[in-house]
Amino acid sequence: MMITMPKIIHFPPQEEQQATLNEFAQEMQRVKKRGESVSIKKLDEALKTISDYLNTGWSTGGGRRLRQFVWSLWNGFHLINLFDFTSGLDSRLGDAVIIVFNAAMVGVLSEDQKRRVLKESGEFARWEQASAETPEDEEVLCPPLPLSTDTLRRLAHSSELNDRRFEQQRKVEQIRDADNY
């Protein structure tokens, strides 16, 4: 049986603690300024532009990419290349996406705004329809994935192998850490 000694926690000196708190306060001010840099009026206009377009153009190439974008904001599933996405849109829609993306990145795009664009654009209704038409043992694919079935199979295989390598590496590190105590 191996006996381990408790680790001693060393706290930094008071001046180092204060410097860290000051740095944190400055960063929080920068975050606040980034959030305030987003015009709520422009954000609302951008969300309306996207919703209006998706009401009629949801099945076009640009509409398909817009659907993936708004759903990725909602569900956090980000399989979309933003450069490819915006380069395929006209300037009005591209500008709207940039405004919404910026708002999301600085934390001012609210859940209510995301919900509103999905509802007003008809995306929630399309999801409900897709959900009703999807057998119970399958995942609802709405919007359709930006990757082919073959590509998804290759990614799944690679991901599985990567998980195995990661797990093996984790086990090796655990053994090494145990030996160091």
C-alpha positions in Angstrom: 0.0 0.0 0.0 1.3 3.4 -1.0 0.9 6.3 1.5 0.5 9.7 0.0 1.2 12.9 1.8 -1.3 15.7 1.5 -0.3 18.4 -0.8 0.4 21.8 0.8 -1.4 24.7 -0.9 0.8 27.8 -1.2 -1.2 31.0 -1.6 0.4 33.8 -3.6 1.5 37.0 -1.7 -1.1 39.7 -1.2 0.3 42.0 -3.9 0.1 39.1 -6.5 -3.4 38.4 -5.5 -4.4 42.1 -5.9 -2.6 42.2 -9.3 -4.6 39.2 -10.4 -7.9 40.7 -9.2 -7.0 44.0 -11.1 -6.3 42.1 -14.3 -9.6 40.2 -13.9 -11.5 43.5 -13.4 -9.9 44.9 -16.5 -10.9 41.9 -18.5 -14.4 42.1 -17.3 -14.5 45.8 -18.4 -13.3 44.7 -21.9 -16.0 42.0 -22.0 -18.6 44.6 -21.0 -17.4 47.0 -23.8 -17.5 44.3 -26.4 -21.1 43.5 -25.4 -22.0 47.2 -25.5 -20.5 47.5 -29.0 -23.4 45.6 -30.5 -26.3 47.8 -31.6 -29.5 46.2 -30.4 -31.3 47.9 -33.3 -28.9 46.5 -35.9 -29.1 43.1 -34.2 -32.9 43.1 -34.4 -32.8 44.2 -38.0 -30.3 41.4 -38.8 -32.5 38.8 -37.1 -35.5 40.0 -39.0 -33.5 39.9 -42.3 -32.6 36.3 -41.7 -36.1 35.3 -40.6 -37.7 37.0 -43.6 -35.3 35.3 -46.0 -35.8 31.8 -44.4 -39.6 32.2 -44.7 -39.4 31.9 -48.5 -35.8 30.9 -49.3 -35.2 28.2 -46.8 -34.7 25.5 -49.5 -32.1 27.4 -51.6 -28.4 26.9 -51.2 -28.0 30.0 -49.1 -31.2 29.2 -47.2 -29.8 25.8 -46.3 -26.6 27.4 -45.0 -28.6 30.0 -43.1 -30.7 27.3 -41.5 -27.5 25.5 -40.3 -26.3 28.8 -38.9 -29.4 29.7 -36.9 -29.7 26.1 -35.6 -26.1 26.1 -34.6 -26.7 29.1 -32.5 -29.6 27.4 -30.8 -28.1 23.9 -30.3 -24.4 24.5 -30.3 -23.8 22.0 -33.1 -21.3 23.9 -35.3 -20.5 22.0 -38.4 -20.5 25.0 -40.7 -17.6 26.8 -42.4 -18.3 30.5 -41.7 -16.2 31.7 -44.7 -17.9 29.3 -47.1 -21.2 30.2 -45.6 -21.0 34.0 -45.9 -19.3 34.0 -49.3 -22.3 32.3 -50.7 -24.8 35.0 -49.5 -25.6 38.4 -50.9 -24.2 41.3 -49.0 -27.4 42.1 -47.1 -27.7 38.5 -45.7 -23.9 38.3 -45.2 -24.0 41.5 -43.2 -26.9 40.2 -41.1 -25.0 37.0 -40.4 -21.9 38.9 -39.3 -24.0 41.1 -36.9 -25.7 38.1 -35.4 -22.5 36.1 -35.1 -20.7 39.0 -33.5 -23.6 39.3 -31.0 -23.4 35.6 -30.2 -19.6 35.8 -29.7 -19.8 38.7 -27.3 -22.7 37.1 -25.3 -25.5 39.5 -26.1 -27.6 37.3 -28.4 -30.3 36.1 -26.0 -32.1 32.7 -26.0 -35.3 34.7 -26.6 -33.8 36.2 -29.8 -32.6 32.8 -31.0 -36.1 31.4 -30.3 -37.7 34.3 -32.1 -35.7 33.9 -35.3 -36.3 30.1 -35.3 -40.1 30.7 -34.8 -40.5 33.6 -37.2 -38.5 32.0 -39.9 -40.6 28.8 -39.8 -37.6 26.7 -38.6 -39.4 25.4 -35.6 -42.4 24.3 -37.8 -40.0 22.6 -40.2 -38.3 20.8 -37.3 -41.7 19.7 -36.0 -42.6 18.3 -39.5 -39.3 16.6 -39.8 -39.7 15.2 -36.3 -43.1 13.8 -37.1 -41.8 12.1 -40.3 -38.7 10.6 -38.7 -39.0 7.1 -37.3 -38.5 6.8 -33.5 -35.2 5.0 -33.8 -33.6 7.7 -35.9 -32.3 11.2 -35.1 -34.1 14.1 -36.5 -31.9 15.7 -39.2 -33.2 19.2 -39.4 -31.7 21.1 -41.0 -30.0 18.5 -43.2 -26.3 18.0 -42.3 -23.7 19.8 -44.4 -21.8 16.5 -44.9 -22.5 13.5 -47.1 -23.3 10.1 -45.5 -20.0 8.8 -46.7 -18.1 11.7 -45.1 -20.0 11.2 -41.8 -19.1 7.5 -41.8 -15.4 8.3 -42.3 -15.6 10.9 -39.6 -17.3 8.5 -37.2 -14.6 5.9 -37.8 -11.8 8.4 -37.3 -13.5 9.8 -34.2 -13.8 6.3 -32.7 -10.1 5.6 -33.3 -9.2 8.9 -31.9 -11.3 8.2 -28.8 -9.4 4.9 -28.3 -6.0 6.6 -28.7 -7.1 9.3 -26.2 -8.3 6.7 -23.7 -5.0 4.7 -24.0 -3.0 7.9 -23.5 -5.2 8.8 -20.4 -4.5 5.3 -18.9 -0.7 5.7 -19.5 -0.8 9.1 -17.8 -2.8 7.7 -14.8 -0.2 4.9 -14.3 2.7 7.5 -14.6 1.0 9.8 -12.1 0.4 6.9 -9.7 4.1 5.9 -10.0 5.2 9.5 -9.2 3.4 9.6 -5.8 
